[in-house]
Amino acid sequence: MKLLNTEADFDLTEAKQQFEAACFLSNNQPYKVLVDTREAFVSPDKEAERFITSVKLRYAEALIITSLHYRILAKFYVKGLPHSAKVFRDEEEAIDWIVSLAV
């Protein structure tokens, strides 16, 4: 999933739309996701974070984040997730890690 630099809020509605798309693409099976935030400057609001942490089908999440500010925030975000999650600067490392995990 590639987040884009938009003026849109990353709110509960956006989080639910992303989840619905992931469920469709994974045929409602457990899934791993790589989130590329390199061109985005938004963070989920509190409602969106609560929803994201409640998702049961997401098995693992690799986050590509290059901004120091967002890397610091992401470290707190991944601690609250019920699934494996890790923050990366490098795309290849993120891909290697997410692919290495069995579903």
Residue pairs with C-beta under 8 A, 6 or more apart in sequence:
1 18
1 22
1 33
1 34
1 35
1 36
2 35
2 36
2 39
3 35
3 36
3 37
3 39
3 40
3 42
4 39
4 40
5 39
5 40
5 41
5 42
6 40
6 42
8 14
8 42
9 42
9 45
10 42
10 43
10 44
10 45
10 48
11 44
11 45
11 47
11 48
12 45
12 47
12 48
12 51
14 44
14 48
15 44
15 47
15 48
15 51
15 52
16 51
19 51
19 52
19 55
22 31
22 33
22 57
22 58
23 57
25 31
26 57
28 57
29 57
29 103
30 57
30 58
30 59
30 103
31 57
31 58
31 59
31 103
32 58
32 59
32 60
32 61
32 62
32 98
32 101
32 103
33 58
33 60
33 61
33 62
33 98
34 61
34 62
34 64
34 94
34 95
34 98
35 61
35 62
35 63
35 64
36 64
36 91
37 63
37 64
37 65
37 67
37 70
38 64
38 65
38 66
41 67
41 70
43 70
43 73
44 52
44 77
49 77
49 80
52 81
53 80
53 81
53 82
54 82
56 82
58 83
59 83
59 84
59 101
59 103
60 83
60 84
60 85
60 98
60 101
61 78
61 81
61 83
61 84
61 85
61 86
61 98
62 85
62 86
62 88
62 94
62 95
62 97
62 98
63 74
63 78
63 85
63 86
63 87
63 88
63 94
64 88
64 89
64 90
64 91
64 94
65 71
65 74
65 87
65 88
65 89
66 89
71 87
71 89
74 87
75 87
77 85
78 85
78 86
78 87
84 101
86 94
86 97
88 94
88 97
